[in-house]
């Protein structure tokens, strides 16, 4: 996702990234069902620096793909710049 500098309202003061009540499951309703996130919440504020660390298979790439819109959550909302 590319965000044009002019597309961000000057007066916007909310979180730059907001994930609310995210539920992400791979292979739902199957023997191989794997729940990665359940009721996960995260707000990233302007000028905030974060690191995403974890072991293999812990959901780091899934989190970034949800933020970028490559993956959709099973439930919940993902917003960037309030949209």
VENWO-V280271 format. One record per helix or strand of 2 or more residues. SS is the DSSP state (h for helix, s for strand). FROM is the first residue (numbers start at 1). LEN is the number of residues. If there is no record, write none. Layout:
# VENWO-V280271
SS|FROM|LEN / SS|FROM|LEN
This chain:
# VENWO-V280271
h|5|3 / s|17|10 / s|34|11 / h|60|9 / s|75|6
